[in-house]
Amino acid sequence: MEINIHSYQEISYEDKTVLIRLDINSPLDPETKKITSTTRLQRSVPTLKYILEQGAKVAIIAHQGDTLDYHNLYPLAEHAEILSDLLKTKVDYIDDVCGPAAIKAVKNLKAGEAIILGNVRYLTEEVSVFETVVSLTPQQMTDTWLVRQLSPLFDVYINEAFSAAHRYCPSMVAFQEVLPSAAGELFFQEYSVLSNVLHNAKKPSVFVLGGAKISDAFGMMEQVLANGTADKILTTGVVGMVMLMAKGVEPGKQYSAFLKDKDFLQFVEPAKKYLSEYPGQIEVPLDVAYEKDGARVEIAIDDLPIDDVSFLDIGEKTIEHYGSIIETAGTLFCNGPAGVYEDKLFELGTRSIMEKVASAPGFSVIGGGDSVQAAGKYIDLNDISYVCTAGGAMVRFMTGEPLALVKAMEANSDKLAAIL
């Protein structure tokens, strides 16, 4: 798929002040609030390094957390420290998004210097709720506080945040309206790999879908089956349990109550539809695991229901069956861990599936923050053909939905063309 978006490498950065939007939103330890995975930070380095070495003055805007997970709405000071180590050059931080202190700091930048401004999600106009409640066009967003304050300070806007490409907020889609804009290296990598999986996957193409974000799996499942992208889907985690219920398997009172409480039962009817329309293409667990007296216990699906337990992993028979499919795949796409891998009792499924994907000869892609973090715990990520930093954007892309960022970049490509 061709896109009409300019590359950051087309620009001469000498004497230019550059605003770059990164997605360095990282998992945090719930107790220490320290970053537990630096994948997104590492992947941002090539574009940043290139621009700085060209003599640009660089200000970075980014987010950490959101109002939907307020415990992760946190300053970006540690992000600046990590980027400093990765770049081997100092990246400053100021805990101000676009106020007087931030403006002064940007104006004081010298060639080859970089600073991260405060977490953009300190601003109401940048949080998810704003997107859903207030309907603004990108042009109207140029009147938001963030864009009005920062845009006069910069010559160029670079977006290197494909993993947030589904977000319809000023920092992602409005600066293109007022500044010449281009995309970074990671943006094009992510777009290219996902396009190939979606349109040119080597067959057979196997999708491994799990995790607790069941809407992500169901968001892409029908599309990739209908258009022939996926030849087989292996379901794990909550996704697998909902699929089992769609096949008439009752898990038991406690687990059924959990699904009802999380409003996951709404996915049972779509699951029945997919199983009916795509027979033989959706695999469900053969066994699942739960805890009893501090030990892991596995139970065959035929022996359900069982009350007063929660099923937190797939069992060994499922692992073996799924492994035989994975090793013959031409393309592998993984999103979501197989179980509650944070608990040692229930890490077997996630660890085993990740190991099998890593050793499989097919082209493999792992995407989504939880998936990447889980994979990094058990395997060398270099054994995966491509590690995608995107989560929600990846899901949207795989469903064929247009991405807000891509539309904004394409719509304003002429602004950069005019100064090249």
C-alpha positions in Angstrom: 0.0 0.0 0.0 1.5 3.3 -1.1 1.0 6.4 1.1 1.5 10.0 0.2 3.6 10.9 3.2 7.0 12.5 3.2 10.0 11.0 5.0 12.0 12.8 7.7 15.1 12.2 5.6 13.9 14.5 2.8 14.4 17.5 5.1 17.5 19.7 5.7 17.6 20.3 9.4 20.3 22.9 9.7 19.1 26.0 11.7 15.7 24.4 12.1 13.7 23.9 15.2 11.8 20.6 15.1 8.8 19.4 17.0 8.7 15.6 17.1 5.8 13.6 18.4 6.9 10.2 19.8 5.0 7.4 21.3 7.2 6.4 24.2 4.3 5.4 26.4 5.8 2.5 28.4 4.7 -0.1 31.0 5.4 1.0 34.6 6.0 -1.0 37.7 2.8 -0.5 39.8 4.8 0.0 43.0 7.9 2.0 41.9 6.4 3.7 38.8 9.7 2.8 37.0 9.7 1.9 33.4 9.7 -1.9 32.9 10.2 -2.1 29.1 12.2 0.4 27.0 11.1 -1.1 23.6 9.4 2.1 22.3 12.1 4.3 23.6 14.7 2.2 21.8 12.8 2.2 18.5 12.6 6.0 18.6 16.4 6.4 18.6 17.2 6.2 14.8 15.0 9.1 13.8 16.0 11.2 16.8 19.7 10.5 16.3 19.5 11.4 12.6 17.7 14.7 13.2 20.0 15.8 16.0 23.1 14.9 14.1 21.9 17.2 11.3 22.1 20.1 13.7 18.4 20.5 14.5 17.0 22.0 17.8 14.5 19.3 18.9 11.5 19.4 21.2 9.8 16.1 21.9 6.1 15.8 22.8 4.8 12.5 24.1 2.4 10.9 26.5 2.5 8.4 29.4 -0.8 6.8 30.4 -4.3 8.3 30.1 -7.3 9.1 32.1 -8.5 5.5 31.5 -5.5 4.3 33.5 -4.7 7.3 35.7 -2.2 5.4 37.7 0.1 5.4 34.6 -0.4 9.2 34.0 3.1 10.1 35.0 5.9 12.6 34.2 8.4 11.9 31.4 11.6 12.5 33.4 12.7 8.9 33.4 12.0 8.7 29.6 14.4 11.6 29.1 17.1 9.8 31.2 16.7 6.6 29.2 16.8 8.4 25.8 19.9 10.3 27.0 21.6 6.9 27.6 20.4 5.5 24.3 21.4 8.5 22.2 24.7 9.1 24.1 23.7 12.7 24.3 21.8 14.7 26.9 18.0 14.9 26.5 16.6 17.5 29.0 13.1 17.4 30.5 10.8 20.1 31.7 7.6 19.3 33.5 5.6 21.8 31.5 3.7 20.9 28.3 3.2 24.2 26.6 3.3 27.0 29.2 5.8 29.8 29.7 8.5 27.5 31.0 8.2 25.1 28.1 8.2 27.9 25.6 11.3 29.5 27.1 13.1 26.1 27.1 12.4 25.6 23.4 13.6 29.1 22.6 16.8 28.4 24.4 17.7 25.2 22.5 20.9 25.1 20.6 21.8 23.1 17.5 22.0 19.4 18.3 20.1 19.7 21.6 16.9 18.0 22.6 14.3 18.4 25.3 11.1 16.4 26.3 8.2 18.6 27.2 5.7 17.6 29.9 3.3 14.7 29.4 0.7 16.0 26.8 -2.0 14.1 28.6 -1.8 16.6 31.4 -4.0 18.6 29.0 -7.7 17.7 28.8 -7.7 18.2 25.0 -5.2 15.3 24.7 -7.0 12.6 26.7 -9.3 9.9 25.3 -12.5 11.3 26.9 -11.9 14.5 24.9 -11.9 12.5 21.7 -15.2 10.8 22.4 -17.1 13.8 23.8 -15.8 16.7 21.7 -15.9 16.4 18.0 -13.4 18.7 16.2 -11.8 18.6 12.8 -8.0 18.8 12.6 -8.4 22.4 11.4 -10.5 23.2 14.5 -7.9 21.6 16.7 -5.4 24.3 15.6 -7.2 26.5 18.2 -6.4 24.1 21.1 -4.0 25.4 23.7 -1.3 22.9 22.7 -1.2 23.9 19.1 -1.6 27.6 19.6 1.2 27.7 22.1 3.8 25.5 20.4 3.3 25.8 16.6 4.8 29.3 16.3 8.1 28.0 17.8 8.8 25.4 15.1 9.8 25.1 11.5 8.9 21.4 11.0 6.7 18.7 12.6 7.8 15.1 12.6 5.6 12.3 13.7 7.2 9.1 14.9 4.2 7.7 16.8 2.6 5.2 14.5 1.6 3.2 17.6 -0.8 6.1 18.5 -1.9 6.5 14.9 -5.5 5.7 15.8 -5.7 8.6 18.3 -7.6 11.6 17.1 -6.0 14.4 19.2 -4.2 17.7 18.5 -0.7 16.3 19.0 -1.3 13.7 16.4 -3.5 15.3 13.7 -3.5 19.1 14.1 0.2 20.3 13.8 0.1 19.1 10.2 -2.4 21.8 9.5 0.0 24.6 10.4 3.5 23.1 10.0 5.4 21.3 7.2 5.2 17.6 8.3 7.0 14.3 7.7 7.0 10.9 9.2 9.9 9.1 10.9 11.6 5.8 10.2 9.6 3.7 12.7 6.4 5.0 11.2 7.2 3.6 7.8 8.5 0.3 9.2 5.3 -0.3 11.1 3.1 0.7 8.2 5.1 -1.5 5.7 5.2 -4.6 7.9 1.5 -4.5 8.8 0.5 -3.8 5.2 2.4 -6.9 4.1 0.8 -9.1 6.8 -2.6 -7.7 5.8 -2.3 -8.0 2.1 0.7 -10.2 1.2 1.1 -12.7 4.0 2.9 -15.9 3.1 0.5 -18.8 3.6 -0.6 -20.4 5.8 -1.2 -17.3 7.9 -1.8 -18.0 11.5 -3.1 -15.4 14.1 -2.6 -16.1 17.8 -5.1 -13.9 19.7 -5.4 -13.7 23.5 -5.0 -11.3 26.3 -7.6 -9.5 28.4 -8.4 -6.8 25.8 -11.0 -9.0 24.1 -12.3 -6.1 22.0 -8.9 -6.0 20.2 -9.2 -9.6 19.1 -12.8 -9.3 18.1 -12.1 -6.0 16.4 -9.8 -7.7 13.9 -11.0 -11.3 13.8 -13.9 -11.1 11.4 -12.0 -8.8 9.0 -8.9 -11.0 8.7 -11.0 -14.1 8.2 -13.4 -12.5 5.7 -10.6 -11.1 3.5 -8.4 -14.2 3.7 -5.6 -12.6 5.7 -5.8 -15.3 8.4 -6.1 -19.0 7.5 -6.2 -20.0 11.1 -6.8 -18.3 14.4 -5.6 -19.8 17.6 -7.5 -18.4 20.6 -6.1 -18.1 24.1 -6.9 -16.2 27.3 -10.3 -14.6 27.7 -10.8 -14.8 23.9 -10.5 -18.5 24.0 -12.9 -18.8 26.9 -15.5 -16.7 25.1 -15.1 -18.9 22.0 -15.7 -22.0 24.1 -18.9 -20.5 25.5 -20.0 -19.8 21.9 -19.5 -23.6 21.3 -21.8 -24.3 24.2 -19.2 -25.0 26.9 -20.1 -23.6 30.4 -17.0 -22.7 32.4 -18.6 -22.5 35.8 -20.3 -20.0 38.1 -17.3 -18.0 39.1 -15.8 -17.6 35.7 -19.1 -16.8 34.1 -19.7 -14.1 36.7 -16.3 -12.7 35.9 -17.2 -12.5 32.2 -20.5 -10.9 33.0 -18.9 -8.3 35.3 -16.4 -7.3 32.6 -19.2 -7.2 30.0 -17.4 -9.8 28.0 -20.5 -11.9 27.4 -21.5 -9.5 24.6 -18.9 -11.2 22.5 -20.5 -14.6 22.7 -23.0 -14.0 19.9 -20.3 -12.6 17.5 -18.2 -15.6 18.4 -21.0 -18.0 17.4 -21.3 -16.1 14.1 -17.6 -16.4 13.3 -17.5 -20.1 14.2 -20.4 -20.8 11.9 -19.2 -18.7 9.0 -15.6 -19.9 9.1 -15.7 -23.5 10.2 -12.4 -25.1 11.0 -10.5 -21.8 11.0 -10.8 -20.9 14.6 -9.1 -23.1 17.2 -10.2 -23.1 20.8 -8.4 -24.4 23.9 -8.5 -28.1 24.6 -7.7 -27.6 28.3 -7.3 -24.8 30.8 -5.5 -24.2 34.1 -6.7 -22.9 37.5 -5.3 -22.7 41.0 -6.1 -25.1 43.8 -4.4 -25.1 47.2 -1.5 -23.0 45.8 -0.9 -25.4 42.9 -1.6 -25.3 39.2 -4.3 -27.7 38.0 -5.2 -28.4 34.4 -8.6 -29.6 33.3 -9.9 -30.8 30.0 -12.6 -28.7 28.4 -14.8 -31.8 28.3 -14.8 -31.9 32.1 -16.2 -28.4 32.5 -18.1 -26.7 34.2 -16.3 -26.4 37.5 -17.5 -23.7 39.9 -15.5 -21.5 42.3 -12.4 -21.2 40.1 -10.9 -18.8 37.5 -9.2 -20.1 34.4 -6.0 -18.2 34.0 -4.0 -20.1 31.4 -4.2 -22.7 28.6 -3.1 -26.2 29.4 -0.4 -28.5 28.0 -2.6 -30.2 25.5 -3.6 -26.9 24.0 0.1 -25.8 23.9 1.1 -28.9 22.1 -1.8 -28.6 19.6 -1.2 -25.0 18.9 2.6 -25.6 18.6 2.0 -28.0 15.8 0.1 -25.4 13.8 2.6 -22.6 14.6 5.6 -24.6 13.3 4.0 -25.0 9.9 2.9 -21.4 9.5 4.2 -19.2 6.7 3.2 -16.1 8.6 2.6 -15.7 12.4 0.8 -12.7 13.9 0.5 -12.6 17.7 -1.4 -10.2 19.9 -2.1 -10.9 23.5 -0.6 -13.2 26.1 -2.1 -16.7 26.5 -2.7 -16.3 30.3 -1.9 -14.4 33.4 1.8 -14.8 32.9 2.6 -12.3 35.7 1.7 -15.2 38.1 4.3 -18.0 37.9 1.5 -20.6 38.2 0.1 -19.4 34.9 3.1 -18.4 32.8 3.4 -21.7 31.0 1.0 -21.0 28.2 2.5 -17.5 27.4 6.1 -18.7 27.7 5.5 -21.8 25.6 3.6 -20.0 22.8 6.2 -17.3 22.6 9.0 -19.9 22.5 7.3 -21.8 19.7 6.7 -18.6 17.7 10.4 -17.6 18.2 11.6 -20.9 16.9 9.1 -21.3 14.0 10.5 -20.8 10.5 7.7 -18.5 9.3 7.7 -14.7 9.3 6.6 -13.7 12.7 5.1 -10.4 14.0 4.3 -9.7 17.7 2.4 -6.5 18.5 0.8 -4.7 21.4 2.4 -3.5 24.6 1.3 -6.5 26.7 2.5 -9.0 24.1 5.9 -7.4 23.6 6.5 -7.2 27.3 5.5 -10.8 27.8 7.6 -11.9 24.8 10.6 -10.0 26.2 10.4 -11.9 29.4 10.8 -15.3 27.9 12.5 -15.0 24.5 15.1 -13.0 22.7 13.1 -10.5 20.7 15.7 -10.7 17.9 14.2 -14.1 17.2 11.0 -12.5 16.1 10.9 -11.2 12.5 9.3 -7.9 13.5 8.2 -6.5 16.9 5.5 -4.0 16.4 5.2 -1.2 18.9 1.6 -0.5 18.1 -1.4 -1.9 20.0 -4.7 -0.1 19.3 -3.3 1.3 16.0 -2.3 -2.1 14.9 -5.8 -3.5 15.7 -7.4 -0.7 13.7 -5.0 -1.2 10.8 -5.7 -4.9 10.7 -9.4 -4.3 10.5 -8.9 -2.1 7.5 -10.1 1.1 9.2 -8.4 4.3 8.2 -6.0 5.7 10.8 -6.4 9.3 11.9 -2.6 10.0 11.7 -2.2 8.6 8.2 -5.2 10.7 7.0 -3.8 13.9 8.6 -0.3 13.3 7.2 -1.5 12.6 3.7 -4.0 15.5 3.6 -1.2 18.0 4.3 1.8 16.5 2.4 1.8 19.5 0.1 3.0 21.8 2.9 6.3 20.0 3.1 6.6 19.6 -0.6 6.4 23.4 -0.9 9.7 23.9 1.1 11.7 21.0 -0.3 
